[in-house]
Amino acid sequence: MHYLKLSSNRLWIIAAVGLCLVPACVFGAGQTLVSCLESGKKSFAAKKYLQAQNTFTRCLKIAPDNVDAHLSLAGVLLTQEDLSGAEKQFYAALRNMARTSPYWSYTYSMLGDIALKRQQNDDALNMYSKSLEYNAANVNSLVGKGVILEYQGDKQGAAGYYRSALAVEPLNLIARKRLISLEPDYFTDAEMLTALKQRYAVDPNAQELTEENRELFTKIHSAEQRGGLDYLKNKYTRIPQGYVATLNKDTDFARDILTLDGHNALEKSIGQDAIAVFQKAGVPVKDVFDLRDMKGEKIFTPQSTLTASGFAVYTEALKGRKTFLLPKEDVPPTEEFLTQVASRVKQLQDAGYVEITRSELKMIENQTKCSEKTLVTKLGVYILNVTKNERRYFILARQTADPKKGVPYYYLMAARAKRNPKIKVPSNSLVESYAFYGYTVCLDDGDLLE
């Protein structure tokens, strides 16, 4: 009774049952609702989905209010990703469902799956909760609720639902896989210490978990989740003894884990592979260990292994995608920062500033002999730092009582008027006075002539 990827079971098509008690249940050449449903079920099992859809639609013509027909048609439509059509049929089933029907939990669970697939998490959570009110052991709803809580950041709560699902269905691969992925988030100190001992990563007599132990477990576990075991299996014809341990050996729950030695060997080997991959991507040998991620953090540790973000960068490099920065490259600004920059630019424009180019700023410096510091502190120039090597320049274009603030704008417009005589050069008493006496605005040291 499960859909999406919340359970390891196939989607359940409602079995035909003998509920037909009225003459209207006979169709065509004596076909009954029971035989119609059975025919649709066989088509579905044979993966003849369109045929199954047509058959179940025909069944509803025999008995428009039949719950089994609505649910079965909904199941076929889900298989074909027709979420709206399936949703319509599930609600039709609910409208006709008897209070004693065993299908209430199933139907709400499927509606939860539809909402989850649409990323309508609040609606999905509501549907799974209703499902569990009718059947607290509905595995699909337990897993679905866990998935949503995981999305919302409540990883301990999610783990609780995955554990409940496994208590009902121990071999549910989805719940087991997701539960394993959350181990660093819900393990108690005692469980984490045991897990480290199983990996031969701490003294077998250790009684207390330290913060260093916790960080080590998280690193080893992360390497496992990133496919570290498969990496070793592909690298070695036979994995060296002591690199891998097996939990619950010879049971249905057997699971390979990395030992500390295996983790260290894995990290070292991946680091060496990464060097070659980055060189192939055009990175000079001398720059490899100074590469950074897009946030500016180094991707190699001092031990020449990759950091967590470094592994992600390496993975992208394997796909031919550059997500690293060379030593001289700037860290790209975040969307949040760019929004802040745009807001500040708008504030400056509203205050009467206009943006100029770097070359125009240099021209103003040359004409006035003023230093950048003087222009900023005394003459109305504003410099907006975007990145380490990118700046934007603004000067006040609005007339003020202080003629010093209008000096840069005067020289800007004077320069532009040489190219376009139609441009009007604003008057500025300070510039005009200094020009009369043959003075420049600033002295040779770049400070303002007072």
C-alpha positions in Angstrom: 0.0 0.0 0.0 2.9 2.3 -0.7 3.8 4.9 -3.3 6.5 7.3 -4.2 9.7 6.0 -2.6 8.6 5.9 0.9 8.4 2.1 1.0 10.0 -0.8 -0.7 6.7 -2.3 -1.6 4.8 -1.8 -4.9 1.8 0.3 -5.2 -1.3 -1.7 -4.1 -4.2 -2.0 -6.5 -7.4 -2.7 -4.6 -8.3 -6.4 -5.0 -11.7 -7.2 -6.4 -14.2 -8.1 -3.7 -17.8 -9.4 -3.9 -19.7 -6.3 -3.0 -21.9 -6.3 -6.1 -25.5 -7.0 -4.9 -27.6 -5.1 -7.4 -28.5 -5.7 -11.1 -26.6 -2.6 -12.2 -23.4 -4.5 -11.5 -23.9 -6.5 -14.7 -22.1 -4.9 -17.7 -22.1 -5.7 -21.4 -22.2 -9.4 -22.1 -22.9 -10.4 -18.5 -19.7 -8.8 -17.1 -19.9 -8.2 -13.4 -18.1 -5.6 -11.3 -16.1 -8.4 -9.7 -14.8 -9.7 -13.0 -14.2 -6.2 -14.3 -12.0 -5.3 -11.3 -10.2 -8.6 -11.6 -9.5 -7.9 -15.3 -8.1 -4.5 -14.5 -6.0 -6.0 -11.8 -4.5 -8.5 -14.2 -3.7 -5.7 -16.7 -2.0 -3.7 -14.0 0.1 -6.7 -12.9 1.2 -7.1 -16.6 2.2 -3.4 -16.6 -0.5 -2.7 -19.2 -1.4 0.5 -17.5 -3.5 2.2 -20.2 -5.5 -1.0 -20.5 -5.9 -1.2 -16.8 -7.0 2.5 -16.7 -9.6 1.9 -19.3 -10.9 -1.2 -17.5 -11.2 0.5 -14.1 -13.0 3.4 -15.8 -15.4 0.9 -17.3 -15.9 -0.6 -13.8 -17.0 2.8 -12.6 -19.6 2.9 -15.3 -21.0 -0.4 -13.8 -20.9 1.0 -10.3 -20.1 4.8 -10.1 -19.9 4.8 -6.3 -17.7 1.7 -5.9 -14.8 2.4 -3.6 -12.6 -0.4 -4.9 -13.0 0.8 -8.5 -12.1 4.4 -7.5 -9.0 3.3 -5.5 -7.8 1.0 -8.2 -8.2 3.6 -10.9 -6.4 6.1 -8.6 -3.5 3.6 -8.2 -3.1 3.3 -12.0 -3.2 7.0 -12.4 -0.5 7.4 -9.8 1.7 5.0 -11.7 1.3 7.2 -14.7 2.2 10.3 -12.7 -1.3 11.7 -13.2 -1.5 13.3 -9.7 -4.6 15.4 -10.3 -6.5 12.4 -11.7 -5.4 10.2 -8.9 -6.3 12.8 -6.3 -9.8 13.1 -7.7 -10.4 9.4 -7.5 -9.0 9.1 -4.0 -11.4 11.8 -2.8 -14.3 10.1 -4.7 -13.4 7.0 -2.7 -13.5 8.9 0.6 -17.0 10.3 -0.2 -18.3 6.8 -0.7 -16.3 4.9 1.9 -18.1 3.2 4.8 -17.0 4.0 8.3 -15.9 0.4 8.8 -13.8 0.4 5.6 -10.2 -0.8 6.0 -9.1 1.6 3.3 -9.3 5.0 5.2 -5.6 4.9 6.3 -4.4 3.8 2.8 -6.4 6.5 1.1 -5.1 9.3 3.3 -1.6 7.9 3.0 -1.8 8.1 -0.8 -3.1 11.6 -0.7 -0.1 12.4 1.6 2.2 11.0 -1.1 0.6 13.2 -3.8 1.0 16.3 -1.6 4.6 15.4 -0.8 5.4 14.9 -4.5 4.0 18.4 -5.1 6.2 19.7 -2.3 3.1 20.7 -0.3 4.7 19.5 2.9 2.1 20.9 5.3 -0.7 19.2 3.4 1.2 16.0 3.2 1.9 16.0 7.0 -1.8 16.5 7.6 -2.8 13.6 5.4 -0.2 11.2 6.9 -1.4 12.2 10.4 -5.0 11.4 9.4 -3.8 8.1 7.9 -2.1 7.1 11.2 -5.2 8.0 13.2 -6.9 5.1 11.3 -3.9 2.8 11.4 -0.9 3.6 13.6 1.1 0.9 11.8 0.8 2.3 8.3 4.4 2.1 7.2 4.0 4.4 4.2 2.6 7.2 6.4 5.2 6.6 9.1 8.0 7.0 6.5 6.3 9.9 4.8 6.0 11.8 8.1 9.6 11.0 8.8 10.6 12.5 5.4 8.8 15.7 6.1 10.2 16.1 9.6 13.6 15.5 8.1 13.0 18.3 5.5 12.0 20.6 8.3 15.2 19.9 10.2 13.7 17.8 13.0 16.0 14.9 12.4 15.5 13.2 15.8 11.7 13.3 15.2 12.2 11.8 11.7 14.4 9.1 13.1 11.6 8.2 15.5 9.1 7.6 12.7 11.7 5.6 10.6 12.2 3.4 13.7 8.5 2.9 14.1 8.2 2.0 10.4 11.0 -0.6 10.8 9.3 -2.0 13.9 6.3 -2.8 11.6 8.3 -3.8 8.5 11.9 -4.6 9.4 13.0 -5.0 5.8 11.7 -1.7 4.6 14.8 -0.5 2.7 13.7 3.1 2.5 13.2 3.6 6.2 16.4 1.7 7.0 18.5 3.7 4.6 17.1 7.1 5.8 17.5 6.0 9.4 21.2 5.1 8.8 21.8 8.5 7.2 20.6 10.3 10.3 22.8 8.4 12.8 25.0 11.3 13.8 21.8 13.3 14.6 19.9 10.9 16.8 22.5 8.5 18.3 22.9 8.7 22.0 26.5 9.1 23.3 26.5 5.4 24.2 25.3 4.4 20.8 27.9 6.6 19.1 30.7 5.2 21.3 29.6 1.7 20.4 29.6 2.6 16.7 33.1 3.9 17.0 34.3 0.7 18.7 32.7 -1.3 15.9 34.9 0.7 13.5 38.0 0.2 15.7 38.2 4.0 16.0 38.5 4.2 19.8 39.9 2.2 22.7 37.6 -0.8 23.2 37.6 0.0 26.9 36.5 3.6 26.4 33.6 4.6 28.7 32.9 8.2 27.7 32.3 9.9 24.3 34.5 13.0 23.8 33.8 15.8 21.3 36.7 14.6 19.3 35.1 11.2 19.2 31.8 12.7 18.0 33.6 14.6 15.2 35.4 11.5 14.2 32.2 9.4 14.0 30.6 12.2 11.9 33.5 12.2 9.5 33.6 8.4 9.1 29.8 8.2 8.7 29.8 11.0 6.2 32.4 9.1 4.1 30.2 6.0 4.2 27.2 8.0 3.0 29.2 9.6 0.2 29.9 6.1 -1.2 33.3 5.5 0.4 32.7 1.8 0.6 31.9 1.5 -3.1 35.0 3.6 -3.9 37.3 1.1 -2.1 35.6 -1.8 -3.7 36.2 -0.3 -7.1 39.8 0.7 -6.3 40.9 -2.7 -4.9 40.4 -6.1 -6.4 40.2 -7.2 -2.8 39.8 -4.6 -0.1 42.8 -4.8 2.3 42.0 -6.6 5.6 41.0 -4.2 8.4 39.5 -1.5 6.1 35.9 -2.7 6.4 33.8 -4.3 9.1 30.4 -5.9 8.8 27.5 -5.4 11.2 24.8 -8.1 11.7 26.7 -10.5 9.5 24.8 -13.4 7.9 21.4 -11.7 8.6 18.9 -9.8 6.5 20.3 -6.6 8.1 24.0 -7.1 7.2 25.8 -3.8 6.7 29.3 -2.9 5.8 31.0 0.0 7.6 34.4 1.7 7.3 36.9 1.2 10.0 39.2 4.0 11.1 42.0 2.5 8.9 39.7 2.2 6.0 38.5 5.8 6.4 42.1 7.1 6.6 43.1 5.1 3.5 40.0 6.3 1.7 40.7 10.0 2.5 44.3 9.7 1.4 43.4 7.9 -1.8 40.7 10.4 -2.8 43.1 13.3 -2.1 45.6 11.8 -4.5 42.9 11.2 -7.1 41.7 14.8 -6.7 45.1 16.3 -7.4 45.2 14.5 -10.8 41.6 15.6 -11.5 42.3 19.3 -10.8 45.5 19.2 -12.8 43.4 17.7 -15.7 41.0 20.6 -15.2 43.9 23.1 -15.9 45.0 23.9 -12.4 48.8 24.5 -12.1 50.5 22.0 -9.8 51.6 24.9 -7.5 48.0 26.1 -7.0 46.3 22.7 -6.3 46.6 22.8 -2.5 45.5 26.5 -2.4 42.2 25.9 -4.2 39.1 27.1 -2.4 35.5 26.4 -2.6 33.0 29.0 -3.7 32.8 30.4 -0.2 36.6 30.9 0.0 37.4 27.9 2.2 40.4 25.8 1.3 39.4 22.4 0.0 42.5 20.5 1.0 43.6 19.9 4.6 47.2 20.3 5.7 47.4 16.5 5.4 46.6 16.7 1.7 43.2 15.2 2.1 39.9 16.8 1.1 37.6 18.6 3.4 33.8 17.9 3.3 33.3 20.8 0.9 36.5 19.8 -1.0 34.9 16.4 -1.7 31.9 18.1 -3.2 34.2 20.3 -5.4 36.1 17.2 -6.5 32.9 15.4 -7.3 31.8 18.3 -9.5 35.2 18.4 -11.2 34.8 14.7 -12.1 31.7 15.8 -14.0 33.6 18.6 -15.8 32.1 21.4 -13.7 34.3 24.1 -12.1 33.1 24.9 -8.6 36.5 25.9 -7.2 38.4 29.2 -7.0 42.0 29.7 -7.9 44.2 31.5 -5.4 43.7 34.9 -7.1 40.0 34.5 -7.8 37.5 36.4 -5.8 34.8 34.7 -3.8 31.5 35.3 -5.7 29.0 37.4 -3.7 26.0 35.6 -2.3 22.4 36.4 -3.5 21.8 38.0 -0.1 24.8 40.2 -0.4 23.9 41.3 -4.0 20.4 42.2 -2.7 22.0 44.3 0.0 24.3 46.0 -2.7 21.2 46.7 -4.8 19.4 48.2 -1.9 22.4 50.4 -1.0 22.7 51.6 -4.6 19.0 52.6 -4.6 19.6 54.6 -1.4 22.5 56.4 -2.9 20.5 57.2 -6.1 17.6 58.5 -3.9 20.1 60.7 -2.1 21.2 62.3 -5.3 24.3 60.2 -6.2 25.2 59.1 -9.7 27.5 56.1 -10.5 30.8 56.7 -12.3 33.4 54.5 -13.7 36.9 53.8 -12.3 38.5 55.7 -15.2 36.2 58.7 -14.4 37.3 58.6 -10.8 40.9 58.6 -11.9 40.2 61.6 -14.2 38.7 63.5 -11.2 41.8 62.6 -9.1 44.0 64.0 -11.9 42.0 67.2 -12.4 41.7 68.0 -8.7 45.1 66.4 -7.5 43.0 65.1 -4.6 43.7 61.7 -3.1 41.0 59.0 -3.0 40.8 59.5 0.7 40.2 63.2 0.4 37.6 62.7 -2.3 35.7 60.3 -0.1 36.0 62.2 3.2 35.5 65.7 2.0 34.3 65.9 -1.6 31.2 63.7 -1.7 32.6 60.6 -3.4 31.2 57.2 -2.2 32.9 53.9 -2.8 30.9 50.7 -2.5 32.9 47.6 -2.0 31.3 44.6 -3.7 34.2 42.0 -3.6 37.8 42.1 -2.7 38.7 43.4 -6.2 35.4 44.9 -7.3 34.3 48.4 -6.2 31.6 50.8 -7.5 32.0 54.6 -7.4 29.4 57.3 -6.8 29.5 61.1 -6.7 27.0 63.6 -5.4 25.1 65.2 -8.3 22.6 67.2 -6.2 23.3 70.8 -5.4 24.1 71.4 -1.7 25.0 74.3 0.5 28.6 73.0 0.7 30.3 73.6 -2.7 33.0 71.0 -1.8 30.5 68.2 -2.2 29.8 69.2 -5.8 33.5 69.4 -7.0 33.7 65.9 -8.4 30.4 66.3 -10.3 31.7 69.6 -11.8 34.8 67.9 -13.2 32.8 64.9 -14.4 30.4 67.1 -16.4 33.2 69.3 -17.7 34.9 66.2 -19.1 31.7 65.0 -20.6 31.0 68.4 -22.1 34.2 68.2 -24.1 32.7 65.2 -25.9 29.2 66.6 -26.1 28.8 70.4 -26.0 25.1 70.0 -25.3 25.9 68.9 -21.8 25.5 71.7 -19.2 28.4 72.1 -16.8 27.1 73.1 -13.3 28.5 76.1 -11.6 30.7 75.6 -8.5 32.0 78.6 -6.6 34.9 76.7 -5.1 36.2 75.4 -8.4 35.7 78.8 -10.1 37.4 80.7 -7.3 40.5 78.3 -7.3 40.6 78.5 -11.1 40.7 82.3 -11.0 43.8 82.2 -8.9 45.3 79.3 -10.8 45.0 76.9 -7.9 44.1 73.3 -8.0 41.5 72.0 -5.5 44.1 70.0 -3.6 47.7 70.4 -2.7 50.5 68.1 -3.9 50.0 65.8 -0.9 46.4 65.1 -2.1 44.8 67.0 0.8 42.3 69.8 0.3 43.5 73.3 -0.1 41.7 75.2 2.7 
